[in-house]
Amino acid sequence: MSIESKVAKTLAELGIENGDAIVSAFAEVNNAMQAERARAIASGAIDEPARLMAAKRLRDRWLARKSGILNAIDENWLKQAARDIKPAVGREFNRLRQAAAVMEMDELLAAIPLRASATPPAGGKNVAPVQVAWGGRARPTDLTLPGNRRELGSLHPVTQVQREIEEIFLGLGFRIETGPEIESVYYNFDALNIPESHPSRDDWDTLYIDPQTVLRTHTSPVQIRAMEKYGAPLYIIIPGKCYRRDNPDSTHSPMFHQIEGLAVDAHISFADLKGTLDYFAKRFFGEKTRTRFSPTYFPFTEPSGQMDVSCFACGGKGCGVCKQGGWVEVMGCGMVHPEVLRHGGLDPDSVSGWAFGLGVDRFALAKFGVNDIQLFFQNDVRFLEQF
Ligand SMILES: [Zn+2]
């Protein structure tokens, strides 16, 4: 028997005569009311008018003054009750009336949610709702359809290589230090012992913002900034972008990435430099990698060297990558020039240091077997998603 037909009869007609039967009759009504409310909330509404309609229909069915179910209970159950059960029926009816407060309009409107798929995107006044009219009715939500997948990006290959190099040095106790890309001529050249006459200071090599300001041509100015800031001992690596007036081709880019390393402490020797960089080469290029050092010249180190590694492509036998020589040059390095230490505020008689600088982009070219540095900066997703 439906709730409506039950409440249309008197309790006597329903054979309800004692307290337990009264309690369970009212419990049945309350359960039916709560179940209808729960169904309305679970269904939700596709828009405001639909929500208003659903709430009003439910409220009227239960609470309407003349035709509502609670009114029928008042008329048929309570008023018609035999005198001996009337107090018990009145008590249960009061409890039901209190429970029925959740069927008031305000309560229902607050409880029934708008379905997400029917909500236009925030701020998109002119955007058509996603909900599609379907035979004049709203399309029901199909929970078996696949969800909207947002594709995940990945780290740029140059960033991957930078992180890999950072990890190796972080494991050795180095810290990461950074500095400005727009740099003063003092930090970029003077403090690094690069004389006024040095060709790298030429307009043709360096991008000047004004006569005293450049886009840094290397990460080395951060060496001076860090020495000023922290003093010694100092063990840092300095990753970052650098700029030179180079025409873009397969091996040059006006913007490129460097990692600089600097160790300053008492009794630092060239043996420390060789030991650390040899360990780094084996970690990055593989355990069988051999290293060799040969002399060269940089204004900011003395002595200066370059480090070659045994060819990572052929193992040293000779191939296209190493131009048949079996060795590949990978970085410049050397003992920090005493003038540079002085510019950093340190005393070259009590501390010494070594430094290196490498091109991250070139390491990435080697690691991934890419033959054109421009590919890294063109941001073609078809290229980048291969890494
Ligand atoms: Zn080779």
Boltz pocket constraint, residues with backbone or C-beta under 6 A from the ligand:
constraints:
  - pocket:
      binder: B
      contacts: [[A, 311], [A, 312], [A, 313], [A, 314], [A, 315], [A, 316], [A, 317], [A, 318], [A, 319], [A, 320], [A, 321], [A, 322], [A, 323], [A, 324], [A, 326], [A, 327]]
      max_distance: 6.0
